[in-house]
Amino acid sequence: MAHAFIPYGQYWSTPFAKWQGSIAHLNSLRLAANSGKQALEARKFPLERIDLGILGHTNPQLGSFYGLPYVTGLMGLENVAGPTVQQACATSARVLQMAAGEVADGSSQCALLITTDRCSNGPIVYYPDPTAPGGTGHTERWVLDNFARDPYAKNAMIETAENAVTRIGASAAEQNEVALARYAQYQDALANDRAFQRRYMIDVPITDAGFRKQTGLLSADEGVFETTAAGLAKLKPVLPNGTVTFGSQTHPADGNAGMIVTTRELAREFSTDPKIQVELLGFGQARVDKGHMPLAVAPAALEALKNAGLTIKDVDAVKTHNPFAVNDIAFARATGFPLEKMNNYGCSLVWGHPQGPTGLRSVIELIEELAMRGGGVGLFGGCAAGDSGMAVVLRVSG
């Protein structure tokens, strides 16, 4: 395939806030529009060059019917249209793949990607059923009910983790070791007054629900739990006779992230450092046995590498969306990539899980990690609802 490019520095993420935190009352589409406009203005990006927008989000908000045109309209991009994508935690990878395809086939020269979600205060949906007794319909708590039960596999998300644990024979102690290591890696991102995160992260003005009066500022991730070996050892499994605790799984969160995807020539023009080139090389997806969601990451990653003409031995850095510590154990065993070398500077196991933007923040951190080391091949992979996974391969040069 002809490859697409990400202009170095033309991406951003807000901090992620644990649900029911300081941005739990804000419409995520309006907040994402404000964040994107703020980020692009700070980077002096020529908005008139954007000819496509792609929105990724999974939890409906007021205005979701209008999707991407609503968000770009709020940003002042009234001539920019495009689709809205919902693929659970694979949303970011799918949005990237769609943008890369549009650029590669020439239907777009410069795509704006906006990913956002608010797990807090998720909608409660009522589905009318006039054929039921008395015409009574069905009510669904969009976030909580779907975390608790896959309507096809008929299990909760956490049950997929326990199924994966049983399949690969991972112990609770191994999971705790991973959780502790990932927390330590996250501390590296906070070192020197959050020097690593400041390479891409933007502040979020906290306002009233009408986005009128500013009441505060969200400048760093909110709700990250301090993790210690002693603390992890004290936690009881969530499920009877299980192994997964609240310390070896992530937490739902709120936040958004964005990115520009464009041609080689325009990426060089728009880059905040023209010496650095970021090239999208390949994508992959997979679906595994019912109820074994954490196992989907490795086959998706290997498919992406195959499509890029590479192998795991060519990869210099790996980031994963790991809602459970067992995700990384399974990935390392299946691919041979060292468990301790994955997820430098943090991951969603630590900083949370707003679904739509989770993967894009991971990709952004992957780019920055590779840029700091002088370049290399990076791999992002993550699981998603429906026992599926998606992965992205990219190369940073310079």
C-alpha positions in Angstrom: 0.0 0.0 0.0 1.0 3.6 -0.4 1.7 4.9 3.1 0.4 7.9 4.9 2.2 10.1 7.3 1.7 11.9 10.6 3.3 15.3 10.9 5.6 15.1 13.9 4.1 17.2 16.7 0.7 17.6 15.1 -1.2 15.5 17.6 -2.4 16.0 21.2 -4.1 14.4 24.1 -5.8 15.8 27.1 -5.1 14.3 30.5 -7.4 11.4 31.3 -9.7 11.8 34.3 -11.1 8.9 36.3 -14.9 8.8 35.9 -17.0 11.0 38.0 -14.0 13.3 38.1 -13.5 16.9 37.2 -14.8 16.7 33.6 -17.6 14.2 34.2 -20.2 16.9 33.6 -18.9 18.1 30.2 -20.3 17.0 26.8 -17.4 15.0 25.4 -18.0 16.1 21.8 -18.0 19.8 22.7 -15.0 19.3 24.9 -13.1 17.5 22.1 -13.9 20.3 19.7 -12.6 22.9 22.2 -9.4 20.8 22.8 -8.8 20.3 19.1 -9.2 23.9 18.3 -6.9 24.9 21.2 -4.2 22.4 20.1 -4.2 23.3 16.4 -4.1 27.0 17.2 -1.2 26.5 19.5 0.7 24.5 16.8 -0.2 27.2 14.2 -1.7 24.6 12.0 -3.3 26.0 8.7 -6.9 24.8 9.3 -7.8 25.6 5.7 -5.6 22.6 4.5 -7.9 20.1 6.3 -10.1 18.4 3.8 -11.4 15.4 5.8 -12.5 14.8 9.4 -13.0 11.5 11.1 -14.6 11.3 14.6 -14.2 8.3 16.9 -16.3 7.9 20.0 -18.3 5.1 21.6 -20.6 6.7 24.3 -23.4 8.8 22.9 -23.6 12.5 23.9 -26.2 15.2 23.1 -25.6 15.9 19.4 -24.1 12.5 18.6 -26.6 12.1 15.7 -24.7 14.8 13.8 -21.3 13.3 14.6 -18.2 14.6 12.9 -19.9 17.6 11.2 -21.0 18.8 14.6 -17.5 18.6 16.0 -15.8 20.3 13.1 -18.5 22.9 13.0 -17.7 23.8 16.6 -14.1 24.0 15.6 -14.8 26.6 12.9 -14.2 24.0 10.2 -17.6 24.4 8.6 -16.6 22.9 5.2 -15.0 19.7 6.6 -17.2 16.6 6.6 -16.5 12.9 7.3 -17.6 9.8 9.1 -18.1 8.9 12.8 -16.6 5.6 13.9 -17.5 3.4 16.8 -15.5 0.3 17.5 -15.1 0.2 21.3 -11.4 0.3 22.3 -10.3 -0.3 18.7 -11.8 3.0 17.6 -8.5 4.9 17.5 -6.8 2.2 15.4 -9.7 2.1 13.0 -9.8 5.9 12.7 -6.1 5.8 11.8 -6.6 3.1 9.3 -9.4 4.9 7.6 -7.5 8.1 7.4 -4.4 6.3 6.0 -6.5 4.7 3.4 -8.1 8.0 2.3 -4.7 9.6 2.0 -3.1 6.7 0.3 -5.8 6.5 -2.5 -5.7 10.3 -3.0 -9.3 11.0 -1.8 -7.9 13.2 1.0 -4.7 15.2 1.4 -5.0 16.2 5.0 -7.2 14.4 7.5 -8.1 15.6 11.0 -8.7 12.8 13.5 -10.7 13.5 16.7 -11.3 10.7 19.3 -13.2 11.3 22.5 -15.3 9.6 25.1 -16.8 10.2 28.5 -17.5 7.0 30.5 -18.9 9.2 33.3 -22.6 9.6 33.4 -23.1 7.4 30.4 -26.5 7.6 28.7 -29.5 5.5 29.7 -31.2 4.4 26.6 -34.8 3.3 26.3 -35.8 1.1 23.4 -39.6 1.0 22.7 -41.1 -2.4 22.1 -44.8 -2.1 21.1 -45.1 -5.9 20.9 -44.3 -6.5 24.5 -46.9 -6.7 27.2 -48.3 -3.3 27.8 -45.8 -2.0 25.2 -43.1 -1.9 27.7 -39.6 -1.4 26.2 -36.1 -2.1 27.2 -33.7 0.1 29.2 -29.9 -0.1 28.8 -27.3 1.7 30.8 -25.0 2.2 27.9 -21.7 2.0 29.8 -22.3 -0.2 32.8 -24.6 -2.8 31.2 -22.2 -3.3 28.3 -19.2 -3.6 30.6 -21.2 -6.2 32.6 -22.4 -8.3 29.7 -21.5 -9.1 26.1 -24.8 -9.8 24.4 -23.2 -12.4 22.1 -20.6 -14.1 24.3 -22.8 -13.6 27.4 -20.0 -12.7 29.8 -18.7 -9.6 31.5 -15.4 -7.9 30.5 -13.7 -9.1 33.6 -14.7 -12.7 32.8 -12.8 -12.5 29.5 -9.7 -11.7 31.6 -10.2 -14.7 33.9 -10.8 -16.9 30.8 -7.5 -15.6 29.3 -5.7 -16.2 32.6 -6.9 -19.8 32.6 -6.1 -20.3 28.9 -2.4 -19.2 29.3 -1.9 -20.2 32.9 -1.0 -16.8 34.3 -0.9 -16.4 38.1 -2.2 -13.5 40.2 1.4 -12.9 41.3 2.4 -12.5 37.6 -0.4 -10.0 37.0 0.6 -8.0 40.1 4.2 -7.9 38.8 3.0 -6.4 35.5 0.8 -3.9 37.3 3.7 -2.8 39.5 6.1 -2.5 36.5 3.6 -0.5 34.5 3.1 1.9 37.3 6.9 2.4 37.6 7.1 3.1 33.9 4.4 5.7 34.2 6.5 7.4 36.8 9.1 8.0 34.1 6.5 10.1 32.2 6.1 12.2 35.4 9.8 12.8 35.9 11.2 16.4 35.6 7.8 18.0 36.0 6.1 15.6 33.5 8.7 16.4 30.7 7.6 13.4 28.6 3.8 14.2 28.8 4.4 17.8 28.1 5.7 16.8 24.7 2.1 16.2 23.6 -0.4 16.8 26.4 -2.6 19.9 26.6 -4.5 21.4 29.5 -8.3 21.2 29.7 -10.1 24.3 31.0 -12.8 23.0 33.4 -16.0 24.9 33.0 -19.7 24.7 33.9 -21.7 22.3 31.9 -22.6 25.1 29.4 -18.9 25.8 28.7 -19.3 29.4 29.8 -17.5 30.0 33.1 -14.1 28.5 33.8 -13.8 27.0 37.2 -10.5 25.2 37.1 -7.9 23.5 34.9 -7.1 19.8 34.3 -3.3 19.7 33.6 -2.5 16.1 34.5 -4.1 12.7 34.7 -6.6 12.5 37.5 -7.4 9.4 39.5 -4.2 7.3 38.9 -3.9 4.9 41.9 -0.6 4.7 43.7 0.6 1.1 43.2 2.8 -0.8 45.6 3.7 -4.5 45.9 2.2 -4.6 49.4 -1.0 -2.9 48.3 -1.5 -5.2 45.4 -1.0 -8.3 47.5 -3.8 -7.2 49.9 -6.4 -6.9 47.2 -9.0 -9.6 46.8 -10.1 -10.9 43.4 -13.1 -9.2 41.9 -14.8 -12.5 41.0 -15.1 -15.5 43.4 -12.1 -17.9 42.8 -10.7 -15.4 40.4 -7.2 -13.8 40.0 -7.9 -10.3 38.7 -8.2 -7.5 41.3 -8.9 -3.9 41.0 -5.1 -3.4 41.0 -4.5 -5.6 37.9 -7.2 -3.9 35.7 -7.7 -0.4 34.5 -10.5 2.1 35.4 -13.0 3.9 33.2 -12.1 7.5 32.4 -12.9 10.6 30.4 -10.7 12.5 27.9 -9.9 13.1 24.2 -7.1 13.0 21.7 -6.5 14.2 18.1 -4.1 13.9 15.2 -3.4 15.0 11.7 -2.7 12.3 9.0 -1.5 13.5 5.6 0.9 12.9 2.7 4.7 12.7 2.9 5.1 16.2 1.4 2.5 17.9 3.6 3.8 16.0 6.7 7.2 17.6 6.1 5.6 21.0 5.7 3.4 20.7 8.8 5.9 19.0 11.2 7.0 20.9 14.2 10.4 19.3 13.5 10.9 18.6 9.8 13.9 16.3 10.5 11.5 13.7 12.1 9.3 11.6 9.8 6.4 9.5 11.1 5.1 6.9 8.5 2.1 4.6 9.0 3.2 1.2 7.7 0.4 -1.3 8.3 -2.7 -2.3 10.2 -4.2 -5.6 11.4 -7.2 -6.9 13.2 -8.2 -10.2 14.8 -11.0 -11.9 16.6 -10.5 -14.7 19.0 -12.7 -17.3 20.8 -15.8 -16.0 22.6 -15.0 -14.7 26.0 -11.2 -14.4 25.5 -10.8 -10.7 24.6 -7.3 -10.1 26.0 -5.9 -12.8 23.7 -6.8 -10.8 20.6 -3.9 -8.3 20.8 -1.1 -10.6 19.7 -2.8 -11.9 16.5 -3.9 -8.4 15.5 -0.3 -7.2 16.0 1.2 -10.1 14.0 -1.3 -9.4 11.2 -0.3 -5.7 11.2 3.4 -6.6 11.0 2.8 -9.0 8.2 0.9 -6.3 6.2 3.9 -4.0 6.8 6.3 -6.6 5.6 8.0 -6.8 9.1 8.3 -9.3 12.0 8.3 -8.8 15.7 12.1 -8.8 15.6 12.0 -5.5 13.6 10.0 -3.7 16.4 11.8 -1.3 18.7 9.0 -0.2 20.9 5.5 -1.6 21.8 2.5 0.1 23.4 -0.6 -1.8 24.2 -4.1 -1.0 25.3 -4.2 -3.3 28.3 -7.4 -3.1 30.3 -6.0 -6.1 32.2 -2.5 -7.0 33.2 -3.0 -10.4 31.6 -3.2 -8.7 28.2 0.5 -8.0 28.3 1.4 -11.4 29.7 -0.5 -13.0 26.8 1.1 -10.7 24.2 4.6 -11.3 25.4 4.2 -15.1 25.4 2.6 -15.1 21.9 5.1 -12.8 20.2 8.3 -13.2 22.2 8.6 -9.4 22.7 10.1 -8.9 26.2 7.4 -8.1 28.8 9.6 -5.6 30.6 10.3 -3.6 27.4 6.6 -2.9 26.6 4.7 0.2 27.5 7.5 2.6 28.5 6.2 5.8 30.0 2.8 4.3 30.8 -0.3 2.7 29.4 -4.0 2.5 29.8 -3.7 -0.1 32.6 -2.5 2.9 34.7 -4.0 6.1 33.2 -7.4 4.8 32.4 -9.8 3.8 29.7 -12.1 6.3 27.9 -12.4 3.8 25.0 -12.4 6.1 21.9 -9.2 8.1 22.5 -7.3 5.4 24.5 -5.5 4.0 21.5 -4.6 7.4 20.0 -2.9 8.5 23.2 -0.9 5.3 23.1 0.1 5.9 19.5 1.1 9.4 20.4 3.3 8.2 23.3 4.8 5.6 21.0 5.8 8.2 18.5 7.4 10.4 21.2 9.3 7.4 22.7 10.7 6.6 19.3 11.6 10.2 18.5 13.5 10.4 21.8 15.6 7.4 20.9 16.4 8.6 17.5 13.8 6.6 15.5 12.7 3.1 15.0 9.7 0.9 14.3 6.7 1.0 16.7 3.8 -1.3 17.3 0.5 -0.4 19.0 -2.1 -3.1 19.7 -5.2 -3.3 21.8 -8.2 -5.5 22.5 -11.8 -4.4 22.1 -15.3 -5.5 22.9 -16.4 -8.5 21.0 -13.2 -10.5 21.6 -11.5 -8.5 18.9 -8.3 -6.4 18.5 -6.6 -4.0 16.2 -3.0 -3.0 15.7 -0.9 -0.2 14.0 2.7 -0.3 12.8 4.6 2.9 12.2 8.2 4.0 11.7 9.8 7.1 13.1 12.9 8.4 11.2 15.3 11.1 12.1 
